[in-house]
Amino acid sequence: MGRWNVCVYAICKNEEKFAARWMKSMSEADGVYVLDTGSEDRTVSILRELGAAVTVETFAPWRFDTARNRSLELVPENADICVCTDLDEVFLPGWREQVEAYWNNAVHQLSYRYVWNFREDGSEGAVFWIEKIHARHGFRWVHPVHEVLEWRENTPLNSVMTEGIQCEHHADPTKSRAQYLPLLELAVQEQPENDRNMHYLGREYLFHREWEKCIKTLKRHLSLPSATWADERCASMRFLSQACAALGRKQEEEQWLLRAVGEAPHLREPWLALAMKCYEKEDWEGVLFACNRALSIQNRPRSYICEADAWGSQPYDLASLGYYYTGRYEQAVSCGKEAVKRSPQDQRLRNNLRLMVKKHKEAQKSPEP
């Protein structure tokens, strides 16, 4: 099809509802190679009918890295570029042309825009950049879950950040993620000094409401010598604050929240967590201070730490309330309009805006004291 031999590879199980859509999206590739790990529906037959080369194998015990590496082995040795996706993902059309535009003999890997989820109104939710387009040789998948590509060569890795390539994730909400916790525990057992896996495990305990385990694990993350990335450290501190709040440990909750702000003041997320805490206390000047610090941050990070709410209506919503309750109705209306613009289907925001507009008009009519 082009200058480079581009091959897609994937693992799957019981994905018949996504198979045809995925194959259409991947049709720009020179070949599609799928490792099915035990589907009991029509996934395999659909994929084969549409031209994919499908191999069926089961794995016990299950590990994502083992399955990914086996699926990579299915890609022909003479492939130039490998594109790893899941069947609930699609690329925007024209992706192959963009891949070839960035690729050359010195490139090993491309990073590209990834929409992890969507809001109920169809707008984008969490967005970050991932690196699952890579050279056929020199890479290996590592970690039982939240697996990543590891460069195995002695030469420096040349990873290029791209513009114009976008992959979108449309997950099946009925699928369980129960296997993530034991696999993360295994990952930490295998590599107890790996700060990334320690952070993920602490976050998973938070999801499971295992507060004490969450606190212990995230404190361990922060103590690791390799845990130097401020953004991820900040996230661990915010999660520690949430776990302490769930246990009623108010002083520790506040300490961790303030530490999170100090750790990464360049991120919106800790400022908005602080704004929400001030909102709960009806500290409206505190709300405004934190929101305005958040809104002063204009460059959206490209890492997975970036949360959708921070770049949606939330900062404007909280700021509008801060202005309203301090009697600054004109600013409240301005922020309320921005909140509605970003979440037009949110009836609460629309109701708030109407009330703020009414109050502003009443204040304009009132005589000066």
C-alpha positions in Angstrom: 0.0 0.0 0.0 2.8 2.4 0.8 6.5 2.7 1.3 6.4 0.8 4.6 4.9 -2.5 5.5 2.4 -1.7 8.2 0.8 -4.5 10.2 -1.8 -4.3 13.0 -1.8 -6.9 15.8 -4.2 -7.4 18.7 -5.4 -9.8 21.4 -9.1 -10.3 21.9 -11.8 -12.4 23.6 -15.6 -12.3 23.0 -15.5 -9.1 21.0 -18.1 -9.9 18.3 -19.9 -6.6 18.8 -16.7 -4.6 17.9 -15.0 -7.0 15.4 -16.5 -5.6 12.1 -16.1 -1.9 13.1 -12.5 -2.6 14.2 -11.6 -4.4 10.9 -13.0 -1.4 9.0 -10.8 0.9 10.9 -7.7 -1.3 10.5 -8.3 -1.8 6.7 -5.6 0.8 6.0 -2.9 -1.7 7.1 -1.1 -4.2 4.9 -2.0 -7.0 7.3 -4.1 -7.7 10.4 -3.0 -10.4 12.9 -5.2 -11.3 15.9 -4.6 -13.6 18.9 -7.9 -14.8 20.2 -7.6 -16.0 23.7 -10.8 -18.2 23.9 -13.8 -16.4 22.5 -17.1 -18.2 22.9 -19.0 -16.0 20.4 -18.6 -15.2 16.7 -15.4 -13.0 17.1 -13.1 -15.4 15.3 -15.4 -16.1 12.4 -16.2 -12.4 11.8 -12.5 -11.5 11.9 -11.5 -14.2 9.5 -14.4 -13.4 7.1 -13.1 -9.8 6.9 -9.5 -10.8 6.2 -7.7 -11.0 9.5 -5.2 -13.8 10.2 -6.5 -15.2 13.5 -4.7 -17.6 15.9 -6.6 -19.1 18.8 -4.7 -19.9 22.0 -5.5 -19.9 25.7 -3.2 -18.8 28.6 -3.2 -20.0 32.1 -2.4 -18.2 34.3 -3.5 -15.1 32.4 -1.0 -12.2 31.9 -1.5 -9.4 29.4 2.2 -9.1 28.7 2.5 -12.8 27.7 -0.5 -12.5 25.4 0.8 -9.3 23.8 4.2 -10.8 23.2 2.6 -13.9 21.6 0.4 -11.7 19.4 3.5 -9.7 18.3 5.1 -13.0 17.3 2.3 -13.5 14.8 3.4 -10.4 12.8 5.6 -11.3 9.9 9.4 -10.7 10.4 9.5 -8.4 7.4 7.0 -5.9 8.7 8.4 -2.4 9.2 5.8 -0.9 11.5 3.6 -2.6 14.1 0.3 -1.1 15.3 -1.0 -2.6 18.5 -4.7 -2.0 19.2 -7.6 -3.6 21.0 -10.9 -4.4 19.3 -12.8 -1.8 21.2 -10.6 0.9 19.7 -10.7 2.7 16.3 -8.4 5.0 14.5 -9.7 8.1 12.7 -9.5 7.5 8.9 -6.2 8.5 7.3 -4.1 7.2 10.2 -1.8 5.1 8.0 -0.9 8.1 5.8 0.0 10.0 9.0 2.1 7.1 10.4 4.1 7.0 7.2 4.6 10.8 7.2 6.4 10.6 10.6 8.2 7.3 10.1 11.8 6.9 8.8 14.6 4.4 9.4 15.8 6.2 12.5 12.3 6.1 14.2 11.5 3.3 16.6 8.2 4.3 18.1 5.4 6.9 17.6 3.2 8.4 20.3 -0.3 9.6 19.3 -3.5 11.1 20.7 -5.7 8.6 22.5 -9.3 9.3 23.6 -9.8 6.9 26.5 -13.5 7.5 27.1 -16.4 9.7 26.1 -19.0 11.6 28.1 -22.7 10.9 27.9 -23.2 13.8 25.5 -20.6 12.3 23.2 -17.8 14.8 24.0 -14.3 13.6 24.8 -13.5 12.5 28.3 -10.0 11.5 29.3 -7.4 12.2 26.6 -3.6 11.4 26.6 -0.9 10.2 24.3 0.2 6.6 24.0 3.0 4.8 22.2 1.7 1.5 20.7 3.0 2.1 17.1 6.5 0.7 16.9 9.2 -1.0 14.9 8.8 -4.8 14.4 12.0 -5.6 16.2 13.6 -4.4 19.4 10.5 -4.3 21.6 9.0 -6.6 24.3 5.8 -6.2 26.3 6.4 -6.2 30.1 4.1 -6.3 33.3 1.2 -8.6 33.9 -1.3 -5.7 33.5 -1.0 -2.1 32.4 1.6 -3.6 30.2 4.0 -1.3 28.3 6.5 -1.7 25.5 10.1 -2.0 26.6 13.0 -1.2 24.2 15.5 -4.0 24.4 18.3 -2.7 22.2 21.5 -1.0 23.3 20.9 2.0 21.1 18.9 5.0 22.4 15.2 4.8 21.8 13.9 7.3 19.3 10.2 7.9 20.1 8.4 10.6 18.1 5.4 12.5 19.2 2.9 12.9 16.4 0.0 15.2 15.4 -2.9 14.0 13.3 -3.1 10.4 14.5 -6.0 9.7 16.8 -7.2 6.4 18.3 -10.5 6.3 20.2 -11.5 3.8 22.9 -15.2 2.8 23.0 -15.2 0.3 25.9 -17.8 -2.3 26.8 -19.1 -1.2 30.2 -20.4 -4.6 30.9 -16.9 -6.2 31.0 -15.4 -6.8 34.4 -12.0 -5.4 35.4 -11.8 -7.7 38.5 -8.7 -9.3 37.2 -6.7 -6.1 37.4 -6.2 -6.1 41.1 -4.6 -9.6 41.5 -2.5 -8.9 38.4 -1.3 -5.6 39.9 -0.5 -7.3 43.1 1.5 -9.8 41.1 3.3 -7.1 39.3 4.4 -5.4 42.5 5.4 -8.8 43.9 7.6 -9.4 40.9 9.1 -5.9 40.9 8.6 -4.3 44.4 10.8 -1.3 43.4 8.8 -0.4 40.3 7.2 2.9 41.1 4.7 2.9 38.2 3.2 -0.4 39.2 3.1 0.6 42.9 1.2 3.7 42.0 -1.3 1.7 39.9 -1.8 -0.8 42.7 -2.5 2.0 45.2 -5.0 3.5 42.8 -6.7 0.1 42.2 -7.1 -0.3 46.0 -8.8 3.1 46.0 -11.2 1.9 43.3 -12.0 -1.1 45.4 -12.5 1.0 48.6 -9.7 -0.9 50.4 -8.6 2.3 52.2 -5.9 1.0 54.5 -4.2 -0.9 51.7 -4.5 2.1 49.5 -2.8 4.3 52.0 0.0 1.8 52.7 0.7 1.2 49.0 0.7 4.9 48.0 3.0 5.8 50.8 5.3 3.1 49.6 5.1 4.6 46.1 6.1 8.0 47.4 9.1 6.5 49.3 10.6 4.8 46.3 13.8 6.4 45.0 12.6 6.1 41.5 9.3 7.9 42.2 10.5 11.2 40.9 7.7 12.2 38.4 5.9 15.1 40.1 2.6 14.5 38.3 2.3 10.9 39.4 3.5 11.7 42.9 0.8 14.4 43.0 -1.9 11.9 42.0 -0.8 9.5 44.8 -1.1 12.4 47.3 -4.6 13.2 46.0 -5.6 9.6 46.3 -4.2 9.4 49.8 -6.3 12.4 50.7 -9.4 10.7 49.4 -8.7 7.5 51.3 -8.1 9.4 54.5 -11.3 11.3 54.0 -13.2 8.0 53.6 -11.8 6.9 57.0 -12.7 10.2 58.6 -9.1 11.2 59.2 -9.7 14.9 58.4 -6.3 16.3 59.3 -4.4 13.7 57.2 -6.9 14.3 54.4 -6.0 18.0 54.3 -2.3 17.5 54.7 -2.2 15.2 51.7 -4.3 17.5 49.6 -2.1 20.5 50.4 1.0 18.4 49.7 -0.5 17.4 46.3 -0.9 21.1 45.4 2.7 21.8 46.4 4.0 18.8 44.5 2.6 19.8 41.2 1.2 23.3 41.1 1.6 23.2 37.3 -1.4 20.8 37.1 -5.1 21.7 37.3 -6.1 18.6 39.1 -4.8 19.4 42.6 -6.1 22.9 42.5 -9.5 21.7 41.6 -9.4 19.1 44.4 -8.5 22.0 46.7 -11.4 24.1 45.3 -13.8 21.2 45.9 -12.7 21.0 49.5 -13.1 24.7 50.0 -16.6 24.4 48.4 -17.5 21.7 51.0 -16.5 24.2 53.7 -18.3 27.1 52.0 -15.0 28.9 51.9 -15.9 30.9 48.8 -12.7 33.0 48.6 -10.7 29.7 48.8 -12.8 28.3 46.0 -12.0 31.3 43.8 -8.3 31.3 44.6 -8.0 27.6 43.7 -10.1 27.8 40.6 -8.3 30.9 39.3 -5.0 29.1 39.8 -6.3 26.1 37.9 -7.7 28.2 35.1 -4.4 30.1 34.7 -2.9 26.7 33.5 -3.6 26.8 29.8 -1.5 23.9 28.4 -3.2 20.6 28.7 -0.8 17.8 29.6 -0.5 14.8 27.4 0.0 12.2 30.1 -2.6 9.8 31.5 -2.5 11.8 34.8 -4.6 14.5 33.0 -8.3 14.1 34.1 -11.2 15.1 31.9 -13.1 17.1 34.6 -10.1 19.5 35.0 -10.5 20.5 31.3 -14.2 20.5 31.1 -16.9 22.5 33.0 -15.8 21.8 36.6 -13.4 24.8 37.1 -15.9 27.2 35.6 -18.7 25.7 37.6 -16.9 26.0 40.9 -15.7 29.5 40.1 -19.2 30.6 39.2 -20.4 29.5 42.6 -17.6 31.2 44.3 -18.4 34.5 42.6 -22.2 34.1 43.2 -21.8 33.5 46.9 -19.5 36.5 47.3 -22.0 38.8 45.5 -20.0 39.2 42.3 -22.8 38.3 39.9 -21.3 39.6 36.7 -18.3 37.3 37.1 -20.6 34.5 38.2 -22.6 34.8 35.0 -19.5 34.8 32.9 -18.1 31.6 34.5 -21.6 30.0 34.5 -21.8 30.6 30.7 -18.4 28.9 30.2 -19.5 25.9 32.3 -22.7 25.5 30.3 -20.7 25.8 27.0 -18.6 22.9 28.0 -21.4 20.7 29.4 -24.6 21.9 27.6 -26.7 18.9 28.6 -26.1 19.5 32.3 -29.4 20.7 33.7 -27.9 21.8 37.0 -25.5 24.1 35.3 -28.3 25.6 33.2 -30.4 26.1 36.2 -27.6 27.8 38.1 -26.9 30.1 35.2 -30.5 31.2 35.1 -30.4 32.0 38.8 -27.1 33.9 38.4 -28.5 35.9 35.4 -31.5 36.8 37.5 -29.5 37.9 40.4 -27.2 40.0 38.2 -30.2 41.8 36.7 -31.7 42.5 40.1 -28.3 43.9 41.3 -28.1 46.2 38.3 -31.6 47.6 39.1 -30.9 48.1 42.8 -29.9 51.7 43.7 -26.4 52.4 44.9 -26.3 52.7 48.7 
